[in-house]
Amino acid sequence: MSARMREARARGEILRGVGSAVVCLSLSACAPVSVGPEISYAHNASDGKLALEWNCLYQRPGLVIRGLANSPWLSQPIKDLHFWVYGIDSQGRNVSNSSGSAGRYVINTGQLTPFELPVVTTGTEVRFDLTYAYRVSDALRLDSPGEQINTTVDACPGVRP
């Protein structure tokens, strides 16, 4: 075998090796990545466009609502997701409140974004109501509603200060 053929064969083997390495790397890049233990959520709400899951935890000085927002079905992005939590006493009065935003300004289809809402409580709350609002991109539809506002009454049943 000539030196030239040996070089060509060696290059071919190298190229096959490089190609195999590229395929292996690209396949492993698509593999799911575990980022820690999976969290289960006790509460959820959905309006057909946005799905929320959350947990309520009472720790001084008050309540913390932590969860995930997801746009599992809507093909248009959800924008500017805001939350409000209202602590309601036995007379139906708002005695505490908090507000916050989702971790991302734009939530695309299938994308998760966390949220956290700390509420400093007064100790007289009998329930906590969660209100959330967002905008749907109306670039693709003329009849798309601008802002969606939804409320979940007693978002943290059983959690009391």
C-alpha positions as CSV (number, residue, x, y, z in Angstrom):
1,M,0.0,0.0,0.0
2,S,1.4,3.3,-1.0
3,A,2.0,6.2,1.5
4,R,-0.7,8.2,-0.3
5,M,-3.3,5.4,0.2
6,R,-2.2,5.0,3.9
7,E,-2.7,8.8,4.4
8,A,-6.2,8.7,2.7
9,R,-7.2,5.7,4.7
10,A,-6.0,7.4,7.9
11,R,-7.9,10.6,7.1
12,G,-11.0,8.5,6.4
13,E,-10.7,6.8,9.7
14,I,-10.2,10.1,11.5
15,L,-13.2,11.6,9.7
16,R,-15.3,8.6,10.6
17,G,-14.2,9.0,14.2
18,V,-14.9,12.7,14.2
19,G,-18.3,12.0,12.7
20,S,-19.1,9.4,15.3
21,A,-18.1,11.8,18.1
22,V,-20.3,14.6,16.6
23,V,-23.3,12.2,16.5
24,C,-22.7,11.1,20.1
25,L,-22.4,14.7,21.3
26,S,-25.5,15.9,19.5
27,L,-27.5,13.0,20.8
28,S,-26.4,13.5,24.3
29,A,-27.2,17.2,24.0
30,C,-30.9,16.2,23.4
31,A,-31.0,14.0,26.5
32,P,-33.1,15.2,29.4
33,V,-31.2,16.9,32.1
34,S,-32.1,16.4,35.7
35,V,-31.8,19.6,37.8
36,G,-32.8,18.1,41.1
37,P,-35.7,16.4,42.7
38,E,-39.0,16.9,41.1
39,I,-41.4,19.2,43.0
40,S,-45.1,18.2,43.3
41,Y,-47.5,21.1,43.6
42,A,-50.6,21.0,45.8
43,H,-52.6,23.7,43.9
44,N,-53.3,24.5,40.3
45,A,-55.4,26.7,38.0
46,S,-55.8,26.9,34.3
47,D,-57.8,29.2,32.0
48,G,-57.1,27.2,28.8
49,K,-54.2,29.5,27.8
50,L,-52.0,29.5,31.0
51,A,-51.5,26.8,33.5
52,L,-50.3,27.5,37.1
53,E,-49.1,25.2,39.8
54,W,-48.1,26.3,43.2
55,N,-47.4,25.5,46.9
56,C,-48.3,27.6,49.9
57,L,-46.0,27.7,52.8
58,Y,-46.4,29.7,56.0
59,Q,-43.1,30.9,57.4
60,R,-42.6,34.0,59.5
61,P,-43.3,36.8,58.7
62,G,-46.1,35.4,56.6
63,L,-47.1,33.3,53.6
64,V,-45.0,32.4,50.6
65,I,-46.6,31.1,47.4
66,R,-44.0,29.5,45.0
67,G,-44.9,27.9,41.7
68,L,-44.6,27.6,38.0
69,A,-46.4,29.2,35.1
70,N,-46.7,27.3,31.8
71,S,-48.2,28.0,28.5
72,P,-48.9,24.4,27.4
73,W,-51.4,24.9,24.6
74,L,-51.4,28.4,23.2
75,S,-49.3,28.9,20.1
76,Q,-49.0,32.6,20.8
77,P,-46.6,33.9,23.5
78,I,-48.0,35.0,26.8
79,K,-46.5,38.3,28.0
80,D,-46.2,40.4,31.2
81,L,-47.6,37.9,33.7
82,H,-48.4,39.6,37.0
83,F,-49.7,38.2,40.3
84,W,-51.6,39.7,43.3
85,V,-52.3,37.9,46.5
86,Y,-54.9,39.2,48.9
87,G,-55.3,38.1,52.5
88,I,-59.0,38.2,53.4
89,D,-60.3,38.2,57.0
90,S,-63.6,36.7,58.4
91,Q,-65.5,39.9,57.5
92,G,-64.3,39.7,53.8
93,R,-61.9,42.6,54.2
94,N,-58.5,42.7,52.5
95,V,-56.0,42.8,55.4
96,S,-52.8,42.0,53.6
97,N,-51.5,41.8,50.1
98,S,-48.5,41.3,47.8
99,S,-47.7,41.4,44.1
100,G,-45.1,40.1,41.8
101,S,-44.2,39.1,38.3
102,A,-43.3,35.8,36.6
103,G,-39.6,35.1,36.1
104,R,-39.8,35.7,32.3
105,Y,-41.5,38.5,30.5
106,V,-42.5,36.3,27.5
107,I,-43.6,32.7,28.0
108,N,-43.6,30.6,24.8
109,T,-45.5,27.4,24.3
110,G,-44.3,24.7,26.6
111,Q,-42.0,27.0,28.5
112,L,-42.0,27.0,32.3
113,T,-41.3,30.1,34.4
114,P,-41.1,30.3,38.2
115,F,-42.9,32.8,40.4
116,E,-42.7,33.6,44.1
117,L,-45.1,35.8,46.1
118,P,-44.2,36.6,49.7
119,V,-47.1,38.0,51.8
120,V,-46.5,39.7,55.2
121,T,-49.6,38.6,57.1
122,T,-51.6,40.3,59.9
123,G,-52.7,37.0,61.6
124,T,-56.4,37.6,60.9
125,E,-56.5,36.1,57.4
126,V,-59.0,33.3,56.9
127,R,-58.1,32.8,53.2
128,F,-55.8,34.0,50.5
129,D,-57.1,34.9,47.0
130,L,-54.7,34.8,44.0
131,T,-55.3,37.1,41.0
132,Y,-53.2,36.9,37.9
133,A,-53.2,38.9,34.7
134,Y,-51.3,38.6,31.4
135,R,-51.3,39.8,27.8
136,V,-51.5,37.5,24.8
137,S,-49.6,38.6,21.7
138,D,-52.2,39.6,19.1
139,A,-49.8,39.8,16.2
140,L,-51.4,36.8,14.5
141,R,-55.1,37.5,15.3
142,L,-57.2,40.6,15.1
143,D,-59.8,39.4,17.5
144,S,-57.4,38.3,20.2
145,P,-58.3,39.7,23.6
146,G,-55.7,42.1,25.0
147,E,-55.5,41.3,28.7
148,Q,-56.7,38.2,30.6
149,I,-57.5,38.6,34.3
150,N,-58.3,35.5,36.5
151,T,-58.8,35.0,40.2
152,T,-58.5,31.9,42.3
153,V,-60.4,32.3,45.5
154,D,-58.8,30.6,48.5
155,A,-55.6,29.7,46.7
156,C,-54.1,28.2,49.8
157,P,-56.9,26.2,51.6
158,G,-55.9,25.1,55.1
159,V,-52.9,27.5,55.3
160,R,-53.5,30.0,58.1
161,P,-51.2,32.4,59.9
